Amino acid sequence: MPSTPRPDRGSVVTYLNPDAPHPAAVLSGVVLGAHVTDPETSHLWVPVMSPDSTVSVLDTVHIMKVEPPARPRRGSDAI
């Protein structure tokens, strides 16, 4: 069984939509902060902002893909 992802702040995550009536089965968003562990289930949850600027707390078991935070190029914008 694969380990549960622990995406860093700024990571872009692609995840299965836990909202069954929603027309989109797969969504993506940017992680806004550190994960929190649910003490009863031991599941990890992260705050995620979607492209429409809504923020939700996502159970990381729904995450399918994690892209690391974008890093600015060194030297390209240096003064």
CYANA upper distance limits for C-alpha pairs under 8 A (distance plus 0.5 A):
  4 THR  CA     44 LEU  CA      8.31
  4 THR  CA     60 THR  CA      7.05
  4 THR  CA     61 VAL  CA      6.72
  5 PRO  CA     60 THR  CA      6.83
  5 PRO  CA     61 VAL  CA      8.15
  5 PRO  CA     63 ILE  CA      7.70
  5 PRO  CA     66 VAL  CA      8.25
  6 ARG  CA     35 HIS  CA      7.46
  6 ARG  CA     44 LEU  CA      8.21
  6 ARG  CA     60 THR  CA      7.94
  7 PRO  CA     11 SER  CA      6.57
  7 PRO  CA     13 VAL  CA      8.31
  7 PRO  CA     31 VAL  CA      7.69
  7 PRO  CA     35 HIS  CA      8.32
  7 PRO  CA     66 VAL  CA      7.15
  7 PRO  CA     68 PRO  CA      8.17
  8 ASP  CA     31 VAL  CA      7.41
  8 ASP  CA     33 GLY  CA      7.75
  8 ASP  CA     34 ALA  CA      7.13
  8 ASP  CA     68 PRO  CA      7.87
  8 ASP  CA     69 PRO  CA      7.93
  9 ARG  CA     30 VAL  CA      8.22
  9 ARG  CA     31 VAL  CA      5.56
  9 ARG  CA     32 LEU  CA      5.77
  9 ARG  CA     33 GLY  CA      5.38
  9 ARG  CA     34 ALA  CA      6.81
  9 ARG  CA     69 PRO  CA      7.69
 10 GLY  CA     30 VAL  CA      6.21
 10 GLY  CA     31 VAL  CA      5.69
 10 GLY  CA     32 LEU  CA      6.68
 10 GLY  CA     33 GLY  CA      8.30
 10 GLY  CA     68 PRO  CA      7.80
 10 GLY  CA     69 PRO  CA      5.19
 10 GLY  CA     70 ALA  CA      7.87
 11 SER  CA     30 VAL  CA      6.13
 11 SER  CA     31 VAL  CA      5.96
 11 SER  CA     66 VAL  CA      7.06
 11 SER  CA     67 GLU  CA      6.07
 11 SER  CA     68 PRO  CA      5.19
 11 SER  CA     69 PRO  CA      4.80
 11 SER  CA     70 ALA  CA      8.09
 12 VAL  CA     28 SER  CA      7.40
 12 VAL  CA     29 GLY  CA      6.09
 12 VAL  CA     30 VAL  CA      5.05
 12 VAL  CA     31 VAL  CA      6.93
 12 VAL  CA     66 VAL  CA      6.38
 12 VAL  CA     67 GLU  CA      5.59
 12 VAL  CA     68 PRO  CA      7.12
 12 VAL  CA     69 PRO  CA      7.30
 13 VAL  CA     28 SER  CA      5.91
 13 VAL  CA     29 GLY  CA      6.04
 13 VAL  CA     30 VAL  CA      6.77
 13 VAL  CA     31 VAL  CA      7.70
 13 VAL  CA     63 ILE  CA      7.07
 13 VAL  CA     64 MET  CA      7.97
 13 VAL  CA     65 LYS  CA      6.18
 13 VAL  CA     66 VAL  CA      5.13
 13 VAL  CA     67 GLU  CA      6.82
 14 THR  CA     26 VAL  CA      7.45
 14 THR  CA     27 LEU  CA      6.23
 14 THR  CA     28 SER  CA      4.76
 14 THR  CA     29 GLY  CA      7.28
 14 THR  CA     63 ILE  CA      6.42
 14 THR  CA     64 MET  CA      6.11
 14 THR  CA     65 LYS  CA      5.60
 14 THR  CA     66 VAL  CA      7.08
 15 TYR  CA     26 VAL  CA      6.17
 15 TYR  CA     27 LEU  CA      6.00
 15 TYR  CA     28 SER  CA      6.59
 15 TYR  CA     62 HIS  CA      5.79
 15 TYR  CA     63 ILE  CA      4.63
 15 TYR  CA     64 MET  CA      5.55
 15 TYR  CA     65 LYS  CA      7.41
 16 LEU  CA     25 ALA  CA      6.41
 16 LEU  CA     26 VAL  CA      5.16
 16 LEU  CA     27 LEU  CA      6.89
 16 LEU  CA     62 HIS  CA      5.73
 16 LEU  CA     63 ILE  CA      6.99
 16 LEU  CA     64 MET  CA      7.52
 17 ASN  CA     22 HIS  CA      8.24
 17 ASN  CA     24 ALA  CA      7.56
 17 ASN  CA     25 ALA  CA      5.73
 17 ASN  CA     26 VAL  CA      5.88
 17 ASN  CA     27 LEU  CA      6.56
 17 ASN  CA     62 HIS  CA      7.91
 18 PRO  CA     62 HIS  CA      7.91
 20 ALA  CA     25 ALA  CA      8.30
 27 LEU  CA     50 SER  CA      8.38
 28 SER  CA     50 SER  CA      6.81
 28 SER  CA     51 PRO  CA      8.15
 29 GLY  CA     48 VAL  CA      6.25
 29 GLY  CA     49 MET  CA      5.73
 29 GLY  CA     50 SER  CA      4.76
 29 GLY  CA     51 PRO  CA      6.85
 30 VAL  CA     48 VAL  CA      5.87
 30 VAL  CA     49 MET  CA      5.75
 30 VAL  CA     50 SER  CA      7.07
 31 VAL  CA     46 VAL  CA      7.20
 31 VAL  CA     47 PRO  CA      6.30
 31 VAL  CA     48 VAL  CA      5.01
 31 VAL  CA     49 MET  CA      7.01
 32 LEU  CA     46 VAL  CA      8.14
 32 LEU  CA     47 PRO  CA      5.98
 32 LEU  CA     48 VAL  CA      6.18
 32 LEU  CA     49 MET  CA      7.27
 33 GLY  CA     46 VAL  CA      7.26
 33 GLY  CA     47 PRO  CA      6.57
 34 ALA  CA     46 VAL  CA      6.85
 34 ALA  CA     47 PRO  CA      8.17
 35 HIS  CA     44 LEU  CA      6.54
 35 HIS  CA     45 TRP  CA      5.82
 35 HIS  CA     46 VAL  CA      5.04
 35 HIS  CA     47 PRO  CA      7.97
 36 VAL  CA     44 LEU  CA      6.08
 36 VAL  CA     45 TRP  CA      5.72
 36 VAL  CA     46 VAL  CA      6.94
 37 THR  CA     42 SER  CA      6.18
 37 THR  CA     43 HIS  CA      6.17
 37 THR  CA     44 LEU  CA      5.04
 37 THR  CA     45 TRP  CA      6.77
 38 ASP  CA     42 SER  CA      5.54
 38 ASP  CA     43 HIS  CA      5.93
 38 ASP  CA     44 LEU  CA      6.87
 38 ASP  CA     45 TRP  CA      7.91
 39 PRO  CA     43 HIS  CA      8.42
 43 HIS  CA     59 ASP  CA      7.23
 43 HIS  CA     60 THR  CA      7.75
 43 HIS  CA     61 VAL  CA      8.00
 44 LEU  CA     59 ASP  CA      6.43
 44 LEU  CA     60 THR  CA      6.12
 44 LEU  CA     61 VAL  CA      8.24
 45 TRP  CA     57 VAL  CA      6.71
 45 TRP  CA     58 LEU  CA      5.74
 45 TRP  CA     59 ASP  CA      4.90
 45 TRP  CA     60 THR  CA      6.04
 46 VAL  CA     57 VAL  CA      5.92
 46 VAL  CA     58 LEU  CA      5.81
 46 VAL  CA     59 ASP  CA      7.19
 46 VAL  CA     60 THR  CA      7.38
 47 PRO  CA     55 VAL  CA      7.28
 47 PRO  CA     56 SER  CA      6.20
 47 PRO  CA     57 VAL  CA      4.85
 47 PRO  CA     58 LEU  CA      6.70
 48 VAL  CA     55 VAL  CA      6.06
 48 VAL  CA     56 SER  CA      5.96
 48 VAL  CA     57 VAL  CA      6.53
 48 VAL  CA     58 LEU  CA      7.14
 49 MET  CA     53 SER  CA      6.19
 49 MET  CA     54 THR  CA      6.09
 49 MET  CA     55 VAL  CA      4.90
 49 MET  CA     56 SER  CA      7.08
 50 SER  CA     54 THR  CA      6.07
 50 SER  CA     55 VAL  CA      6.97
 58 LEU  CA     62 HIS  CA      8.05
 59 ASP  CA     63 ILE  CA      8.35
 73 ARG  CA     77 ASP  CA      8.10
 74 ARG  CA     78 ALA  CA      7.85
